[in-house]
Amino acid sequence: MQKRIGVIGIVVEERNKVTKKLNEILSEFGEIIIGRMGVPSRELKLSIIALIVEGTPDEIGAMTGQLGNLPGVTLKSALTSKVTE
C-alpha cells in the first residue's frame, strides 16, 4: 500500500491519566512520525500535540484509533492526496 503525508491534532484533557499510554502508542508508531510538537496550556489544563506523519492509511488509522480510545483524548487527522514512496 502506498504512503501518504498527513497531520494529526491531538487534545489531551486529562494529561496525568494518559501520558504513559499515549507516549507508548506514539513510540510504537514512531517510524511513521516525521515531526511532533507539544504545547501545554496551563490555563486551560490541556495539552495539545501536533504530529506530521508519513505512512499508509492503515498505519495512520491504527495509530489514531488507539489514541482516540484513550480517555480524555480527542483528535482529528487529515491526509493529503500526495502519494510518497
N, C-alpha and C positions, 0 to 999 in steps of 0.2 A: 504494500500500500504506500502511496506517496505521502511525503511530509508536507505540512503547511505551517506557516507562521501565524501566531496568534497572540492575543493579550488576555490576561485574566485579572480581574479586580476582585480582591477578597476583603471583606469587612469582618473583623473578629470582635464580637461584643463581650465575650467572657474569656479574656485572654488567659487568665490563670488556670482555667479549667481545661483548655485545649492546646496550650502551647506545645507540650511534649508530643502529642499525637500529630498535630499539624506539622511540626518540624520533621517527624518521622516520615510522613507522607511526602513532603517536599523532597526529602533526601532520597526516598525510594524512586522518585521520578526525576532525580537530579540531571539525568542525561538529556532530558528534553527542555530543561530550563536554561534559557540563554542569559536572562537577567532577572534580578529581583530587587525590589526597593520596598522597604518597610517604613511606615510613618506612624508613630504613636500619637494619639490625641488624648492628652491627659484630661483636658477639659470635658470631652465627651465620653471619656473612658472607653475608647475604641482603639483598635489597631487596624491600619489599612495597609494591605500588601498588594503591590503591582508586580505581575510576572509577565515576562516576554518568553514565549515558548516556541519551539520548533519540533513537531512530532506528527505522527499520524493522527487522524481524527479519533481513532480507537484509543491511542495512548493518552491523548489530551482528555478525552471523555472519561477514561478510567480514573485519572487524577482528579478531575473536577467532581466526579461522582463521590469519591471518597472524602474530599474536602467538604463538599456540600452536605454530607451526612453528619458532620461534627456539630454538636450543639452550640448555638450562638454564632455560627459562621454562615455568612451569605456571600454569594459570588456571582459574577457574570463573566462570560467569556465571549470572545469574538475571534473567528478565524478568517484569514484572508483567503481569497481565491487563488493566490500565488502558490504554485507548487514548487517545492525545493527538492533537490536530490540528496 
